[in-house]
């Protein structure tokens, strides 16, 4: 039930807005993580850095980067919930895919910057 329809008689409850937000963003988290995984694999392959990633220090560094990427993904909730509680709700529900796309692009850029930094930290 993504994008709860509203009329002047049916104002969405806080619970329905939260359910809508979770129902929209959580399934897309899988795609977000897959896109970032492709960026990491592509960079490690192009830099021929697979042997360097076989250490505990490298794995810990990548796990920390993954956790930070998913923490950044949660910023979409702040924007989404704020706009769903506003007068712009109807328009926002039709356009929030743009936020997902922009977030994926930003995530890819940050990931592309982080992988070399993790590798530099290993040296």
Buried (B, 14 or more C-beta within 10 A) or exposed (E): EEBBEEEEEEEBEEEBBBBBBEEBBEEBBEEBBEBBEEBBEEBBEEEEBEEBBEEEEBEEBBEEBBEEBBEBBEEBBEEBBEBBEEEEBEEBBEEBEEBBEEBBEEBBEBBBEBBEEBBEEEE
